[in-house]
Structures are given as structure tokens and as C-alpha cells.
Amino acid sequence: MKSRSFPISVRRLAFFTLCRILLNTLYRMVYPFLGIFRTALGVSLEQMSLILTTRAVLGALAPLFASIGDSRGRKTGMILGMALCTVGTSVVLIRPSFTAFSLALLLTMLGKYIFDPSLLAHIGDKVAYASRGRVMALMELGWSLSFLIGVPVVGLLIARVGWQAPFGAFTVLGLLISIGLFLYVPGEASIPGKIPGEKHNFLAVLSSSLALHGLAIGLSISAANEVINLVFGVWLEDAFQLKIAALGATTAVIGISELIGEFLVAGFVDKLGKPQTVSLGILLNIFAAIGLTQGHGSTVAAVLGLFFFYITFEFTLVSSIPLMSEILPEKRATMLSSTGASHSLGRALGALFAAPLYRVGIFTNLGVAILFNLLALIALWTLTRRKSL
């Protein structure tokens, strides 16, 4: 039930978080089990890399599809997104081949990028901006829990049953959740004339200077993260010759830091204010990046530095979501989807610079990461001067 102190029922929040855990697990499970899937399908690492690259490109094009949540209604967007994921996983069960696996990755990515902004737009419609940050942060637990719970469950299914088992489980769960969305979520009609179509929604975002400033924030913070994220494991290996230990520690650190970051946002974002919280996160991420090199002589210190780097990034990222949801309220789903695309482009930009910079030295990566974060601060300052958020 919904209490006066909480703007959405706990049961509905739990249901939506379960949806996010399912979709995020589908997205994240490929990386730790890439070798298993590759061996089972009898393909090369290059072929797997190509389909993952194709999936990433599809994610960058997501706003072209995700504006369905604006033009057709939030409920329609959520059901369509979950249905696409369910169809995608079922294809692997029907025909276990690399073609089916590739199609599953693309359909589940498309479904996720339609579902997520539709859900967040639904929350934006139902929850007042003053308390929206806490609700959205708690729903973001679906990201960290997918890594801490979802991925280990997938590993257990693969070990006990086989590589296809997760796809069977996701097909059943996806079907049940789709039915639940149809029965449980109230219908929301689009507004004729005001929201004429997906192309119009996307162009409206691109033509808004406010929206472009918001997208610049997302691109910059993700580029700052990726320019270090991509080479940090290599740096640990070069500095300590402990590749396996470093990778294991990194895996644990990522999941735990994400979880803590989401809880911190839930506790502070509405009290401090959305722009102030994002600014604080960016500044702390800058200090965390500087502190990373202080652990050069100790594996423990380096992993702790990584922990604070990830926790401050997650804090910044999650606190920016409610901020983005209010920049263009009339195009909320499209704006949120475009924000996701800006993060994808930022990661691609960071990845492009990371390796060449590392050849010069880790300090070069840190300097560029700080520069990207400063650009994010400038974009945020300009945005908040033009619109009160």
C-alpha cells in the first residue's frame, strides 16, 4: 500500500524493480559468460565481439524506437519492450544457433531501451519532482542487483542445466511479467496532436538547447568513467602482476559500489536537490580519480580507489536520472531514452581515447577524465541557469 511518506506503493515499486533486474541481467550476463556462450555456439571471439558492437550501436539509436512511450503511452511502451525481450530469449530455445543468439541480443537490447524510458516516464508522470529522485534511485537497484543476484543465478543455471537454461527461464519470466504489466499498470493514452509521432519526439529533443545540455552531461560523465574504466584492469596487471586477483576484486567492487551508490542517491537526492547532488557526485568523482594513483604501491589501496571511483560515478549517474526526467516533461520518455544514448556515445568516446592515452601513462587518462567531468559541470551550470530544476 502507498503511505503518505512514500509516493508510490511498495508492491508496485518492487514489481518494477523486478522488471529491471530481469532486463539488466539479460544485458549484463553476456560479459562474464562470454567464453561459455562462444564455446557452445562454436564461434570465434571476433564474431562475438562483432555482435556486441552491433548491440551497442543499436543502443545508441534507441531514441528512434523508445519514443513509443511518448506517442503510444507508457503502458504500451513497457509491454512492447518486455514482449520483445521475451520473443528474443525464446528464439534461442527454438533454434540454438549463433544467428538466434545474435537476434536474442539485439531484440533484448531493443526491448530494454523501449521498456526503461517508458517505465521512468511513467514514474515521472505519477511521482512529484520533489520526491521523484528517491523512487527512481530505488528502482535503479535493479541495475546493481542484476549483477549481485541475477548474474550468479544465471551462472548456476548454466552449470546445472546448460547454456540455454537462462534463456528458458527468462522466456517464462518475461511472459509472466508481460501479463502482469497488462493487468497491473493503468492505461495511459497519448495526447492527440500534442505528441504526433516518434520522429517528431526525437527531433523535438535534438532541437531543444536545454535537452542538448542535459545530453552533454550524460555524455561527459560516461566518457570520464570509461577513459579510466577500460584501462584500470590493465593498470592493475602492469603494476601488481596479479591479473586474476585484480579481475576478481574488480567484479566484487563494481557490484557493491553500484548498490551503495544507489542507496546514497535514494537518501540524499531529494533533500539536497537534483542539480546539487549531480554536482557533488561529479566533484567527488574527480577527487576519486585523483586518488586512484595514490594506491600504486598497494593492491588493497588500488582496489579501494576503484571502489570510490565507481561509487561516485554511480552516485552521479543515478542522481542525474530524475533531473533529466524534468527537462522536457512533454517528451519525457524520448528525453530519457536520448540520455541513455548519450551515455552509450560517451562510453564509446572514452573507449576511443583510453588505450592511446594509457600508452602515455595512467596520469594522462586521469587528466582527460577530469577534463570530461569539468565539461559536465559546465553543462550542468548552464542548464540550471536557464531552467530551475
For each residue, the residues with C-beta under 8 A, 3 or more apart:
1: 9 10 11
2: 6 7 8 9 10
3: 6
4:
5:
6: 2 3 9 10
7: 2 126 127 128 131 132 135
8: 2 12 13 123 126 127 135
9: 1 2 6 12 13
10: 1 2 6 13 14
11: 1 14 15
12: 8 9 15 16 184
13: 8 9 10 16 17 135 138 139
14: 10 11 17 18
15: 11 12 18 19 180 184
16: 12 13 19 20 119 123 139 142
17: 13 14 20 21 138 139 141 142 145
18: 14 15 21 22 142 177
19: 15 16 22 23 78 82 115 119 142 177 181
20: 16 17 23 24 116 119 139 140 141 142 143 146
21: 17 18 24 25 142 145 146 149 150
22: 18 19 25 26 85 146 150 170 173 174 177
23: 19 20 26 27 81 82 85 108 111 112 115 116 142
24: 20 21 27 28 112 142 143 146 147 150
25: 21 22 28 29 146 150 151 153 154 170
26: 22 23 29 85 89 108 112 170
27: 23 24 30 108 109 112 146
28: 24 25 31 32 146 147 150 151
29: 25 26 32 33 150 151 154 166
30: 27 33 34 37 52 105
31: 28 34
32: 28 29 151 155 251
33: 29 30 36 37 154 155 158 163
34: 30 31 37 38 45 48
35: 38 39
36: 33 39 40 158 163
37: 30 33 34 40 41 48 101 163
38: 34 35 41 43 44 45 47 48
39: 35 36 42
40: 36 37 163
41: 37 38 97 98 101
42: 39 98
43: 38 47 48 98
44: 38 47 48
45: 34 38 48 49
46: 49 50
47: 38 43 44 50 51 98
48: 34 37 38 43 44 45 51 52
49: 45 46 52 53
50: 46 47 53 54
51: 47 48 54 55 101 102 105 106
52: 30 48 49 55 56 105
53: 49 50 56 57
54: 50 51 57 58 102 106
55: 51 52 58 59 105 106 109
56: 52 53 59 60 344 348
57: 53 54 60 61
58: 54 55 61 62 106 109 110 113
59: 55 56 62 109 113 340 341 344
60: 56 57 341 344 345 348
61: 57 58 64 65 341
62: 58 59 65 66 110 113 114 337 340 341 344
63: 66 67 202 205 334 337 338 341
64: 61 67 198 199 202
65: 61 62 68 110 113 114 198 337
66: 62 63 69 77 113 114 116 117 118 333 334 336 337 340
67: 63 64 70 71 198 201 202 331 333 334 337
68: 65 71 72 76 77 80 114 118 198 333
69: 66 72 73 74 76 77 78 114 117 118 121 122 332 333 334 337
70: 67 121 190 195 198 201 331 332 333 334
71: 67 68 190 195 196 197 198 200 201
72: 68 69 76 77 190
73: 69 76 77 187 188 189 190
74: 69 77 78 118 119 121 122 125 185 188 333
75: 78 79 118 122 181 182 185 186 187 188
76: 68 69 72 73 79 80 118
77: 66 68 69 72 73 74 80 81 114 115 117 118 121 333
78: 19 69 74 75 81 82 115 118 119 122 181 185
79: 75 76 82 83 178 181 182
80: 68 76 77 83 84 111 114 115
81: 23 77 78 84 85 110 111 112 113 114 115 116 118
82: 19 23 78 79 85 86 111 115 174 177 178 181
83: 79 80 86 87 111 174 178
84: 80 81 87 88 107 108 110 111 114
85: 22 23 26 81 82 88 89 107 108 111 112 115 170 174
86: 82 83 89 90 111 170 171 174 175 178
87: 83 84 90 91 107
88: 84 85 91 92 103 104 105 106 107 108 111
89: 26 85 86 92 93 104 108 167 168 170 171 174
90: 86 87 93 94 167 171
91: 87 88 94 95 100 103 104 107
92: 88 89 95 96 100 101 104 164 167
93: 89 90 96 164 167 168 171
94: 90 91 100
95: 91 92 99 100
96: 92 93 100 101 164
97: 41 100 101
98: 41 42 43 47 101 102
99: 95 102 103
100: 91 92 94 95 96 97 103 104
101: 37 41 51 92 96 97 98 104 105
102: 51 54 98 99 105 106
103: 88 91 99 100 106 107
104: 88 89 91 92 100 101 107 108 167
105: 30 51 52 55 88 101 102 108 109
106: 51 54 55 58 88 102 103 109 110
107: 84 85 87 88 91 103 104 110 111
108: 23 26 27 84 85 88 89 104 105 111 112
109: 27 55 58 59 105 106 112 113
110: 58 62 65 81 84 106 107 113 114
111: 23 80 81 82 83 84 85 86 88 107 108 114 115
112: 23 24 26 27 81 85 108 109 115 116
113: 58 59 62 65 66 81 109 110 116 117 337 340
114: 62 65 66 68 69 77 80 81 84 110 111 117 118
115: 19 23 77 78 80 81 82 85 111 112 118 119
116: 20 23 66 81 112 113 119 120 336 337 340
117: 66 69 77 113 114 120 121 332 333 334 336 337 340
118: 66 68 69 74 75 76 77 78 81 114 115 121 122 333
119: 16 19 20 74 78 115 116 122 123 139
120: 116 117 123 124 136 139 321 325 332 333 336
121: 69 70 74 77 117 118 124 125 325 332 333 336
122: 69 74 75 78 118 119 125 126 185 188
123: 8 16 119 120 126 127 132 135 136 139 325
124: 120 121 127 132 322 325 326 329 332 336
125: 74 121 122 188 332
126: 7 8 122 123
127: 7 8 123 124 131 132 135
128: 7 131 132
129: 132 322 325 326
130: 270
131: 7 127 128 134 135 270
132: 7 123 124 127 128 129 135 136 270 322 325 326
133: 136 137 265 266 269 270 274 277 319 322
134: 131 137 138 266 267 269 270
135: 7 8 13 123 127 131 132 138 139
136: 120 123 132 133 139 140 318 321 322 325
137: 133 134 140 141 262 263 265 266 269 318 319 321 322
138: 13 17 134 135 141 262 266
139: 13 16 17 20 119 120 123 135 136 142
140: 20 136 137 143 144 262 265 318 321
141: 17 20 137 138 144 145 259 262 263
142: 16 17 18 19 20 21 23 24 139 145 146
143: 20 24 140 146 147 258 262
144: 140 141 147 148 255 258 259 261 262 314
145: 17 21 141 142 148 149 150 259
146: 20 21 22 24 25 27 28 142 143 149 150 151
147: 24 28 143 144 150 151 254 255 258
148: 144 145 151 152 255 256 259
149: 21 145 146 152 153
150: 21 22 24 25 28 29 145 146 147 153 154
151: 25 28 29 32 146 147 148 154 155
152: 148 149 155 156
153: 25 149 150 156 157
154: 25 29 33 150 151 157 158 166
155: 32 33 151 152 158 159
156: 152 153 159 160
157: 153 154 160 161 165 166 169
158: 33 36 154 155 161 162 163 165 166
159: 155 156
160: 156 157 165
161: 157 158 164 165
162: 158 165
163: 33 36 37 40 158 166
164: 92 93 96 161 167 168
165: 157 158 160 161 162 168 169
166: 29 154 157 158 163 169 170
167: 89 90 92 93 104 164 170 171
168: 89 93 164 165 171 172
169: 157 165 166 172 173
170: 22 25 26 85 86 89 166 167 173 174
171: 86 89 90 93 167 168 174 175
172: 168 169 175 176
173: 22 169 170 176 177
174: 22 82 83 85 86 89 170 171 177 178
175: 86 171 172 178 179
176: 172 173 179 180
177: 18 19 22 82 173 174 180 181
178: 79 82 83 86 174 175 181 182
179: 175 176 182 183
180: 15 176 177 183 184
181: 19 75 78 79 82 177 178 184 185
182: 75 79 178 179 185
183: 179 180
184: 12 15 180 181
185: 74 75 78 122 181 182
186: 75
187: 73 75
188: 73 74 75 122 125
189: 73
190: 70 71 72 73 195
191: 194 195
192: 195
193: 196
194: 191 330
195: 70 71 190 191 192 200 201 330 331
196: 71 193 200
197: 71 200 201
198: 64 65 67 68 70 71 201 202 334
199: 64 202 203
200: 71 195 196 197 203 204
201: 67 70 71 195 197 198 204 205 331 333 334
202: 63 64 67 198 199 205 206 334 338
203: 199 200 206 207
204: 200 201 207 208 328 331 334
205: 63 201 202 208 211 215 328 331 334 335 338
206: 202 203 211 212
207: 203 204
208: 204 205 211 212 327 328
209: 212 213 386
210: 213 214 327 328 383 386 387
211: 205 206 208 214 215 327 328 331 335 338
212: 206 208 209 215 216
213: 209 210 216 217 379 380 382 383 386
214: 210 211 217 218 323 324 327 335 339 379 383
215: 205 211 212 218 219 338 339 341 342
216: 212 213 219 220 342 375 376 379
217: 213 214 220 221 278 320 376 379 380 383
218: 214 215 221 222 320 324 339 340 342 343 346
219: 215 216 222 223 342 343 345 346 349
220: 216 217 223 224 346 372 373 375 376 379
221: 217 218 224 225 282 285 313 316 317 320 346 372 373 376
222: 218 219 225 226 317 342 343 344 345 346 347 350
223: 219 220 226 227 346 347 349 350 353 372
224: 220 221 227 228 285 289 313 346 350 368 369 370 371 372 373 376
225: 221 222 228 229 285 313 346 347 350 369
226: 222 223 229 230 346 347 349 350 351 354
227: 223 224 230 231 350 351 353 354 357 365 368 369 372
228: 224 225 231 232 289 292 309 354 365 366 369
229: 225 226 232 350 354
230: 226 227 350 351 354 355
231: 227 228 234 235 354 355 357 358 362 365
232: 228 229 235 236 250 292 306
233: 236 237 243 246 247 250
234: 231 237 238 358
235: 231 232 238 239 358 362
236: 232 233 239 240 242 243 246 250 299 302
237: 233 234 240 241 242 243 246
238: 234 235 241
239: 235 236 296 302
240: 236 237 245 246 299 302
241: 237 238
242: 236 237 245 246 299
243: 233 236 237 246 247
244: 247 248
245: 240 242 248 249 299
246: 233 236 237 240 242 243 249 250 299 303
247: 233 243 244 250 251
248: 244 245 251 252
249: 245 246 252 253 299 303 306
250: 232 233 236 246 247 253 254 303 306
251: 32 247 248 254 255
252: 248 249 255 256
253: 249 250 256 257 303 306 307 310
254: 147 250 251 257 258 310
255: 144 147 148 251 252 258 259
256: 148 252 253 259 260 307
257: 253 254 260 261 307 308 310 311 314
258: 143 144 147 254 255 261 262 310 311 314
259: 141 144 145 148 255 256 262 263
260: 256 257 263 264 311 314
261: 144 257 258 264 265 310 311 312 313 314 315 317 318
262: 137 138 140 141 143 144 258 259 265 266 314 318
263: 137 141 259 260 266 267
264: 260 261 267 268 311 315
265: 133 137 140 261 262 268 269 277 315 318 319
266: 133 134 137 138 262 263 269
267: 134 263 264 271
268: 264 265 271 272 277 319
269: 133 134 137 265 266 272 273 274 277 318 319 322
270: 130 131 132 133 134 273 274
271: 267 268
272: 268 269 276 277 280
273: 269 270 276 277
274: 133 269 270 277 278 319 320 322 323 326 389
275: 278 279 323 380 383 384 389
276: 272 273 279 280
277: 133 265 268 269 272 273 274 280 281 315 319
278: 217 274 275 281 282 316 319 320 323 380
279: 275 276 282 283 377 380
280: 272 276 277 283 284 315
281: 277 278 284 285 312 313 315 316 317 319
282: 221 278 279 285 286 316 373 376 377 380
283: 279 280 286 287 377
284: 280 281 287 288 308 312 315 316
285: 221 224 225 281 282 288 289 309 312 313 315 316 373
286: 282 283 289 290 370 373 374
287: 283 284 290 291 312
288: 284 285 291 292 305 308 309 311 312
289: 224 228 285 286 292 309 366 369 370 373
290: 286 287 293 294 366 370
291: 287 288 294 295 305 308
292: 228 232 288 289 295 302 305 306 309 362 366
293: 290 296 305 362 363 366
294: 290 291 301 305
295: 291 292 298 299 300 301 302 303 304 305
296: 239 293 302
297: 301
298: 295 301 302
299: 236 240 242 245 246 249 295 302 303
300: 295 303 304
301: 294 295 297 298 304 305
302: 236 239 240 292 295 296 298 299 305 306
303: 246 249 250 253 295 299 300 306 307
304: 295 300 301 307 308
305: 288 291 292 293 294 295 301 302 308 309
306: 232 249 250 253 292 302 303 309 310
307: 253 256 257 303 304 310 311
308: 257 284 288 291 304 305 311 312
309: 228 285 288 289 292 305 306 312 313
310: 253 254 257 258 261 306 307 313 314
311: 257 258 260 261 264 288 307 308 314 315
312: 261 281 284 285 287 288 308 309 315 316
313: 221 224 225 261 281 285 309 310 316 317
314: 144 257 258 260 261 262 310 311 317 318
315: 261 264 265 277 280 281 284 285 311 312 318 319
316: 221 278 281 282 284 285 312 313 319 320
317: 221 222 261 281 313 314 320 321 343
318: 136 137 140 261 262 265 269 314 315 321
319: 133 137 265 268 269 274 277 278 281 315 316 322 323
320: 217 218 221 274 278 316 317 323 324 339
321: 120 136 137 140 317 318 324 325 336 339
322: 124 129 132 133 136 137 269 274 319 325 326
323: 214 274 275 278 319 320 326 327 389
324: 214 218 320 321 327 335 336 339
325: 120 121 123 124 129 132 136 321 322 329 332 335 336
326: 124 129 132 274 322 323 329 389
327: 208 210 211 214 323 324 335 383 387 389
328: 204 205 208 210 211 331 332 334 335
329: 124 325 326 332
330: 194 195
331: 67 70 195 201 204 205 211 328 334 335
332: 69 70 117 120 121 124 125 325 328 329 335 336
333: 66 67 68 69 70 74 77 117 118 120 121 201 336 337
334: 63 66 67 69 70 117 198 201 202 204 205 328 331 337 338
335: 205 211 214 324 325 327 328 331 332 338 339
336: 66 116 117 120 121 124 321 324 325 332 333 339 340
337: 62 63 65 66 67 69 113 116 117 333 334 340 341
338: 63 202 205 211 215 334 335 341 342
339: 214 215 218 320 321 324 335 336 342 343
340: 59 62 66 113 116 117 218 336 337 343 344
341: 59 60 61 62 63 215 337 338 344 345
342: 215 216 218 219 222 338 339 345 346
343: 218 219 222 317 339 340 346 347
344: 56 59 60 62 222 340 341 347 348
345: 60 219 222 341 342 348 349
346: 218 219 220 221 222 223 224 225 226 342 343 349 350 372
347: 222 223 225 226 343 344 350 351
348: 56 60 344 345 351 352
349: 219 223 226 345 346 352 353
350: 222 223 224 225 226 227 229 230 346 347 353 354 372
351: 226 227 230 347 348 354
352: 348 349
353: 223 227 349 350 356 357 368
354: 226 227 228 229 230 231 350 351 357 358 365
355: 230 231 358 359
356: 353 359 360
357: 227 231 353 354 360 364 365 368
358: 231 234 235 354 355 361 362 364 365
359: 355 356
360: 356 357 364
361: 358 364 365
362: 231 235 292 293 358 365 366
363: 293 366 367
364: 357 358 360 361 367 368
365: 227 228 231 354 357 358 361 362 368 369
366: 228 289 290 292 293 362 363 369 370
367: 363 364 370 371
368: 224 227 353 357 364 365 371 372
369: 224 225 227 228 289 365 366 372 373
370: 224 286 289 290 366 367 373 374
371: 224 367 368 374 375
372: 220 221 223 224 227 346 350 368 369 375 376
373: 220 221 224 282 285 286 289 369 370 376 377
374: 286 370 371 377 378
375: 216 220 371 372 378 379
376: 216 217 220 221 224 282 372 373 379 380
377: 279 282 283 373 374 380 381
378: 374 375 381 382
379: 213 214 216 217 220 375 376 382 383
380: 213 217 275 278 279 282 376 377 383 384
381: 377 378 384 385
382: 213 378 379 385 386
383: 210 213 214 217 275 327 379 380 386 387 389
384: 275 380 381 387 388 389
385: 381 382
386: 209 210 213 382 383
387: 210 327 383 384
388: 384
389: 274 275 323 326 327 383 384
